[in-house]
């Protein structure tokens, strides 16, 4: 999910397995849509946290983005934490 729908529409325009909610959707509508996902990959912030929690599937969470907090009790126990230092760089062979 993203707060920049035009960017995502351009980036994923040729992908049939990507859904972009209409511009008319509110943040609440987007959160409801994300809660219907089977699994989630999220970053820091309450929006991502709640979307992962409400989806109730497997969640991958970057453990140090953006706050730098690394304490396990700040994350919902069944979630998988990934090292925040791992990134997919434009010129690397590693892509998501």
FENDA-V32861 format. One record per pair of residues at least 6 apart in sequence whose C-alpha atoms are under 8 Angstrom apart, sorted by the first residue. I is the first residue (numbers start at 1). J is the second residue. Records with the same first field share a line. If there is no record, write none. Layout:
I->J / J
//
This chain:
1->34
2->8
5->20 / 23
8->20
9->20
12->18
21->30
31->47 / 50 / 51
32->51
34->51 / 52 / 55
35->51 / 52 / 53 / 54 / 55 / 56
36->55
37->55 / 57
38->55 / 56 / 57 / 58
39->52 / 55 / 56 / 57 / 58 / 59
40->51 / 52 / 55 / 57 / 58 / 59 / 60
41->52 / 59 / 60 / 61
42->48 / 49 / 52 / 59 / 60 / 61 / 62
43->49 / 61 / 62 / 65 / 66
44->61 / 62 / 63 / 64 / 65 / 66 / 67
45->66
52->59
53->76
58->78 / 79 / 80
59->78 / 79 / 80
60->79 / 80 / 81 / 82
61->79 / 80 / 81 / 82
62->81 / 82 / 83 / 84
63->69 / 70 / 81 / 82 / 83 / 84
64->70 / 83 / 84
65->84
88->94 / 95 / 96
89->95
//
